[in-house]
Amino acid sequence: MTKYDPYDEVRNEKADAAASEWRETSSRFWRYLRTRPAECWGFFVAGLIVGGMFF
């Protein structure tokens, strides 16, 4: 009997596709946000703080 090793499992293709899609979407968002003026960054950070307080 062999010892179970969870790292030997075959990667799930659906999960890999979802992770790839998320990376692409987030990189597009950061690329957009970097081109905006500092005021947009301020509103973005304020939204994160206010959202963190409610959730």
N, CA, C and O of each residue as an XYZ file, in Angstrom:
220
protein
N       0.845     -1.168      0.000
C       0.000      0.000      0.000
C       0.902      1.246      0.000
O       1.881      1.322      0.743
N       0.543      2.228     -0.859
C       1.333      3.445     -0.936
C       0.710      4.531     -0.074
O      -0.497      4.550      0.164
N       1.548      5.416      0.377
C       1.081      6.511      1.212
C       0.411      7.556      0.321
O       0.905      7.855     -0.767
N      -0.712      8.111      0.779
C      -1.465      9.098      0.020
C      -0.718     10.433      0.008
O      -0.331     10.940      1.060
N      -0.522     10.983     -1.153
C       0.120     12.279     -1.294
C      -0.815     13.192     -2.093
O      -0.995     12.979     -3.292
N      -1.414     14.206     -1.453
C      -2.380     15.056     -2.156
C      -1.767     15.862     -3.290
O      -2.492     16.337     -4.164
N      -0.451     16.027     -3.297
C       0.184     16.810     -4.354
C       0.347     16.013     -5.641
O       0.721     16.572     -6.672
N       0.072     14.725     -5.593
C       0.170     13.903     -6.792
C      -1.127     13.886     -7.602
O      -1.172     13.316     -8.692
N      -2.168     14.503     -7.074
C      -3.454     14.486     -7.766
C      -3.369     15.259     -9.077
O      -2.577     16.191     -9.217
N      -4.188     14.861    -10.019
C      -4.257     15.545    -11.304
C      -4.992     16.859    -11.096
O      -6.026     16.911    -10.431
N      -4.441     17.915    -11.675
C      -5.072     19.232    -11.513
C      -6.395     19.275    -12.261
O      -6.539     18.692    -13.335
N      -7.328     19.955    -11.693
C      -8.652     20.091    -12.274
C      -8.612     21.141    -13.385
O      -8.267     22.296    -13.136
N      -8.959     20.746    -14.598
C      -8.889     21.658    -15.748
C      -9.855     22.825    -15.601
O      -9.541     23.945    -16.004
N     -11.026     22.574    -15.030
C     -12.012     23.633    -14.851
C     -11.491     24.688    -13.865
O     -11.660     25.887    -14.090
N     -10.871     24.246    -12.796
C     -10.307     25.176    -11.817
C      -9.150     25.955    -12.425
O      -9.007     27.149    -12.161
N      -8.331     25.306    -13.227
C      -7.217     25.984    -13.891
C      -7.728     27.064    -14.842
O      -7.167     28.158    -14.909
N      -8.795     26.750    -15.576
C      -9.369     27.722    -16.506
C      -9.935     28.912    -15.748
O      -9.771     30.056    -16.174
N     -10.599     28.653    -14.629
C     -11.166     29.741    -13.828
C     -10.058     30.613    -13.247
O     -10.186     31.837    -13.226
N      -8.983     30.007    -12.778
C      -7.862     30.769    -12.225
C      -7.211     31.611    -13.314
O      -6.837     32.759    -13.069
N      -7.076     31.061    -14.493
C      -6.478     31.797    -15.604
C      -7.357     32.994    -15.981
O      -6.855     34.090    -16.233
N      -8.663     32.773    -16.015
C      -9.592     33.847    -16.343
C      -9.528     34.955    -15.281
O      -9.560     36.141    -15.609
N      -9.439     34.556    -14.010
C      -9.357     35.538    -12.926
C      -8.063     36.356    -13.034
O      -8.082     37.572    -12.843
N      -6.954     35.697    -13.336
C      -5.683     36.408    -13.493
C      -5.761     37.422    -14.640
O      -5.266     38.543    -14.522
N      -6.379     37.020    -15.733
C      -6.505     37.921    -16.882
C      -7.371     39.123    -16.537
O      -7.027     40.256    -16.871
N      -8.493     38.879    -15.871
C      -9.406     39.961    -15.507
C      -8.754     40.918    -14.523
O      -8.856     42.135    -14.678
N      -8.087     40.377    -13.512
C      -7.466     41.246    -12.513
C      -6.305     42.033    -13.119
O      -6.091     43.189    -12.752
N      -5.554     41.430    -14.034
C      -4.446     42.170    -14.650
C      -4.984     43.303    -15.520
O      -4.391     44.380    -15.570
N      -6.112     43.063    -16.210
C      -6.720     44.137    -16.988
C      -7.175     45.273    -16.084
O      -6.995     46.442    -16.425
N      -7.768     44.941    -14.923
C      -8.242     45.956    -13.978
C      -7.076     46.791    -13.451
O      -7.160     48.018    -13.419
N      -5.991     46.135    -13.038
C      -4.828     46.870    -12.518
C      -4.193     47.731    -13.602
O      -3.737     48.842    -13.330
N      -4.162     47.218    -14.832
C      -3.613     47.995    -15.940
C      -4.453     49.262    -16.155
O      -3.909     50.340    -16.394
N      -5.779     49.124    -16.069
C      -6.669     50.276    -16.200
C      -6.463     51.256    -15.049
O      -6.371     52.464    -15.266
N      -6.390     50.731    -13.819
C      -6.281     51.595    -12.656
C      -4.963     52.370    -12.635
O      -4.918     53.501    -12.151
N      -3.902     51.776    -13.151
C      -2.602     52.471    -13.191
C      -2.624     53.677    -14.117
O      -1.818     54.594    -13.962
N      -3.544     53.683    -15.084
C      -3.594     54.805    -16.023
C      -4.477     55.932    -15.508
O      -4.543     56.986    -16.141
N      -5.149     55.749    -14.397
C      -6.051     56.762    -13.849
C      -5.290     57.711    -12.915
O      -4.237     57.352    -12.389
N      -5.822     58.916    -12.712
C      -5.176     59.854    -11.786
C      -5.313     59.395    -10.329
O      -6.052     58.455    -10.036
N      -4.605     60.057     -9.434
C      -4.562     59.671     -8.021
C      -5.947     59.711     -7.368
O      -6.203     58.950     -6.435
N      -6.836     60.577     -7.839
C      -8.170     60.670     -7.246
C      -8.921     59.344     -7.367
O      -9.645     58.947     -6.454
N      -8.744     58.670     -8.487
C      -9.404     57.373     -8.679
C      -8.878     56.351     -7.666
O      -9.635     55.542     -7.130
N      -7.576     56.405     -7.420
C      -6.991     55.495     -6.428
C      -7.591     55.764     -5.061
O      -7.884     54.829     -4.315
N      -7.779     57.041     -4.724
C      -8.364     57.403     -3.434
C      -9.765     56.853     -3.284
O     -10.109     56.309     -2.235
N     -10.582     56.987     -4.324
C     -11.944     56.458     -4.266
C     -11.939     54.937     -4.207
O     -12.778     54.339     -3.534
N     -11.010     54.315     -4.900
C     -10.912     52.853     -4.872
C     -10.573     52.364     -3.469
O     -11.199     51.430     -2.969
N      -9.594     52.984     -2.838
C      -9.195     52.588     -1.479
C     -10.321     52.884     -0.494
O     -10.591     52.075      0.394
N     -10.980     54.032     -0.638
C     -12.102     54.362      0.246
C     -13.221     53.335      0.098
O     -13.845     52.951      1.087
N     -13.474     52.897     -1.111
C     -14.497     51.866     -1.344
C     -14.133     50.564     -0.680
O     -15.003     49.888     -0.130
N     -12.854     50.191     -0.717
C     -12.423     48.970     -0.040
C     -12.618     49.076      1.474
O     -13.056     48.123      2.119
N     -12.292     50.233      2.029
C     -12.436     50.426      3.478
C     -13.899     50.405      3.879
O     -14.266     49.725      4.838
N     -14.730     51.127      3.172
C     -16.168     51.164      3.495
C     -16.777     49.769      3.288
O     -17.580     49.315      4.102
N     -16.397     49.102      2.210
C     -16.903     47.741      1.975
C     -16.460     46.779      3.069
O     -17.216     45.891      3.462
N     -15.243     46.954      3.557
C     -14.751     46.109      4.647
C     -15.521     46.321      5.933
O     -15.698     45.389      6.717
N     -15.979     47.543      6.154
C     -16.753     47.833      7.367
C     -18.133     47.180      7.308
O     -18.654     46.745      8.335
N     -18.728     47.108      6.122
C     -20.070     46.537      5.999
C     -20.064     45.022      5.832
O     -21.043     44.356      6.169
N     -18.979     44.479      5.319
C     -18.944     43.042      5.094
C     -17.876     42.484      5.939
O     -17.647     41.275      5.926
